[in-house]
Amino acid sequence: MFGVQELHTYYGDSHILHGVSLALPQGRAVGLLGRNGMGKTTLIRTLMGYVPARRGKVFADGREVSGAAPEKMARLGIGYVPEGRGVFPNLSVKENLLMSARAGLDGRRDWSYERVLETFPRLKERLSNGGHQLSGGEQQMVAIGRALMTNPRLMILDEATEGLAPLVVAEIWRVIAQIRATGISTLIVDRDYKKVLAHTDSAAVMEKGRLALQAPSAQLLQQPEQLSALLGV
């Protein structure tokens, strides 16, 4: 459905991605692992169109869309939950959610405002609160709910549970499992590699801007020594 081929991305003179290729098939969950600074977020930002690739291609539905702006990638069906959450602090929870509401590429509206509140009951109690008045966990719920209300075909979660309390972490993984069960493709970045592998079909490990390892998630779980060397766990 979406994918990148031989991507080379730079920040100024710094060569960050070195020929990265990754497929994101329809209805599949893919994990992206790696230590900090290995290029995970740059790969996501290049796919989304925030950072232009110097070389390589980005594909959607078999068509090349390299160089497309982020708003076009969103219209093609990508819901993005960025690292740091990106909740608008001066808007209420309700406004943060409703501003993104739209039908999916196929016209479906499976994820409505009501369904998001059913998925995150805590947000019902915070509808009039501003984004700046929320805890980190509540902000992450808003960020995920906002992305779901675009009725995406692909959900990208960058650092899905970073800095959250254990109870909230468990809630986020529960929702990720629910999203996956609905058939939405997912790309998940998180430091808890065991959780990532438990919630994905396949995964890739990045090292210094390259894909050092790529395999079915169940197979990677059987390679703890390799994962330990690459992830420093």
Secondary structure, 3 states (H helix, E strand, C coil): CEEEEEEEEEECCEEEEEEEEEEECCCCEEEEECCCCCCHHHHHHHHHCCCCEEEEEEEECCEECCCCCHHHHHHCCEEEECCCCCCCCCCEHHHHHHCCCCCCCCCCCCCCHHHHHHHCHHHHCCCCCEHHHCCHHHHHHHHHHHHHCCCCCEEEECCCCCCCCHHHHHHHHHHHHHHHHCCCEEEEECCCHHHHHHCCCEEEEEECCEEEEEEEHHHHCCCHHHHHHHHCC
